[in-house]
Amino acid sequence: MVTTRQEAEWWLRAGERDLLSAVGLHQLSIFEGTAFHCQQAAEKLLKGLALARGATWQRTHSCIRLVRTLVRAGLVVPPEVATACRRLDHHYVDARYPNGVGGPPDDFYDEVIADLALTDCRLVQGFVEANLHG
C-alpha cells in the first residue's frame, strides 16, 4: 500500500527530474522543450507539496489551479509564485503543439522565454521546498 508521504516523494522526485531535463534542453537550445519541462516540473512539485500538506486536488495539469488548492488548504502563496505559475501554464500546450500557437512551437520560443521559464520554475521550487515541512 502506497502512503501519501511516499506518493508526495514520488511527485517531488519527478518534478526535480523534469527541472534537470529543462536545464539539459536549454543547453541544447531546445527552448520550447525547456519551457515545457519547466511547466511539468512546477506542476509535479506543487502536487508533491499538496500531498505533503494533506491537500487534495481534482485531476489537473494547471499550476495555478494547484496553487488555489494550496490556498484553500491554508497555505499562503506569494503573488510572485502565483504569477510564475500563470506564466508556466501557457507552456503546457504552446510548447508542444503547432495548433496551440499556429505553427511549429520552436518558432515561438527563444532563449529569453526559456530563461524566464527556468526562473519561474526555480521560484516555484523554492516555494515548495520552504513549505514542505510546515
N, C-alpha and C positions, 0 to 999 in steps of 0.2 A: 504494500500500500504506500503510495506516494504521499508524503506530508506536504502541507502548504509551504513550509520552510524550504523543503527540498525543491519544490516547483519554483519558488521565488529565486533560489540559487541558479536554477537552470535558465530562467529568463535573464537574469543578470549576466551570467556567463555568455549566453547567446548575444546579448547586447554588446558586451565588451569585444567579442569576436567580430561583430559587424563593424564596430568602430575601427578595429585593426584592418578589416577589409577596405573600409573607406580610405584610410591612410595609404594603403598599398595602391589602390586605384588612382589616388591623387598623384602619387609618384610616377605613375604611367600616363598621366594627363588624360585619364578617362574620367572627366569631370561629372558627367551625368551619373556614372556609377558611384562616384564619391558621394554625391548628394543623396542618391537612393539609399546607400548603406548608412549614411548619417541618419536618415529618417528611421530606418529599421533599427538602428542601434538605440536611438532615443525611445522609440516605441517599446522595445523589449526591456530597456532599463526601467521605464515607467511601469510596465506590467510587473516587473520584479519588485519594485518598490510598493506597488499597490498590494501585492500578495503579502509582502513582509509586514505591511501595516494593517493587514486584515480587511482591506477593501476588495470589493468585487466589481467587475465591470461586465457589460454586455460585449459580445464579440465586436471588436473594432480594430482598425489599423490607424486610428487618428490619435496623435499625441495630445492634441488639445482636449479631446474627449476624455482621455486618461487623466489629464490634469484636472478636469472638472470632477472626475471620480475621486481623486485625491482630496480636492477641496471639500467635497461632500463628506469625506471621511474625517475632516477636521484638520487637514494639513494646510499650512499657509504656503501658497505658491507665489513667489515674487513675480511681479508683472513682466520682468525681462525673460523669465523662464517660460511664461505663457506665450509671450511674443515669439520666442525662439521656436516653440512648438508649432505655432501657427505657420511660421515660415517653412519649417521642416515638412509639415503635412503636404505641402504642394509637390514635394519630390516623390511622393509615393506613386503617383500616376505619371506626372510630367517627365520624370527622368527615365521612364521605361517605355512609354507607348507613343508612337508617332501620332496617333489620332488624339492624344491628350493635349498635344501642343501644336499640331498642324504641320508636322514634319519630323525628320529624324531628331530624336532628343539631343544628340550631340551638337546639333546646330544651335541649340538654345542654352547650352551650358558652357561656361568658361571658368578659368581659374578663380576669378573673383567670387563667382557664385559658389563654387566648390569650397573656397576658403570660408565663406560665411556659413555654409552648412556645417563645416567642421567646427567652427567657433560655436555655433548654436548647439551642436551635439555635445560638445565638451561642457557647455553651460548646463545642459540637462544632466549630464553625467555627474558633475559636481553637486548639483541639487540632490540627485538621487543618493549619492554617497553620504552627503551631510544629513540626510533624513532616514536612512535605513534603520537606525537604532534609536528611535525616539519615543 
